[in-house]
Amino acid sequence: MPQCSSCHAPILWRTSSATGKPMPLDPEPGADGNIRVGVIQGEVVAVVLGPEAAAEAREAGAPLYRSHFASCPNAAEHRREG
């Protein structure tokens, strides 16, 4: 499994449905996740859910993932200046 280049934790790469860019996820679903992984037009993608949609998905028992940027202790090193 791939690892984060700064904290070396395992990560799961999925394509963002919004941007088409790679998105690092923590590899296990969690109670505080807000990202649903699914298939859209034959491609496995990550869909970021808003707070209400995430709560509904959790209540329905859907596995939700968390962005690795939310858990990585070195996330600031990977942010781009905007």
C-alpha positions in Angstrom: 0.0 0.0 0.0 1.3 3.5 -0.8 2.6 5.6 2.1 2.5 9.3 2.8 5.8 10.9 1.8 6.1 12.8 5.0 4.5 10.8 7.9 4.8 7.4 6.2 1.3 6.4 7.2 -0.5 4.1 4.7 -2.8 6.0 2.3 -5.4 5.1 -0.4 -5.3 7.2 -3.5 -8.6 8.0 -5.2 -9.5 10.5 -7.9 -11.6 13.4 -6.7 -15.0 13.5 -8.5 -14.9 17.3 -8.3 -11.4 18.1 -9.6 -10.3 14.9 -11.3 -7.0 15.1 -9.3 -5.6 12.4 -7.0 -6.8 12.6 -3.4 -5.0 10.9 -0.5 -7.4 9.1 1.9 -6.8 7.3 5.2 -7.1 3.7 4.2 -9.9 2.7 6.6 -13.4 4.2 6.9 -13.9 6.1 10.1 -16.7 7.6 12.2 -15.6 11.1 11.3 -15.2 10.5 7.6 -17.0 12.7 5.0 -15.8 11.1 1.7 -17.7 8.4 -0.1 -15.8 6.2 -2.5 -17.8 4.9 -5.4 -17.9 4.2 -9.1 -19.0 6.9 -11.5 -19.0 6.1 -15.2 -16.7 3.1 -14.6 -14.1 5.0 -12.6 -13.5 4.7 -8.8 -13.8 8.2 -7.4 -13.9 10.0 -4.1 -16.9 12.2 -3.5 -16.7 14.8 -0.6 -20.0 15.0 1.2 -21.4 18.0 3.0 -22.2 17.7 6.7 -25.8 16.7 6.3 -25.2 14.2 3.5 -22.3 12.7 5.5 -24.5 12.3 8.5 -27.2 10.6 6.4 -24.7 8.3 4.8 -23.3 7.3 8.3 -26.8 6.6 9.5 -27.4 4.4 6.5 -24.2 2.5 7.3 -22.1 3.7 4.4 -18.4 3.5 4.9 -16.9 7.1 4.8 -13.3 7.9 4.5 -11.3 10.9 5.7 -8.8 12.9 3.7 -5.3 12.2 4.8 -4.7 15.9 4.9 -7.1 15.9 8.0 -5.0 13.3 9.9 -1.4 13.9 8.6 0.7 15.7 11.2 2.7 17.2 8.3 -0.2 18.3 6.1 1.0 21.9 6.0 4.1 20.7 4.1 1.9 19.5 1.2 -0.3 22.6 0.9 0.2 24.8 -2.1 0.4 28.6 -1.7 -2.8 30.1 -3.2 
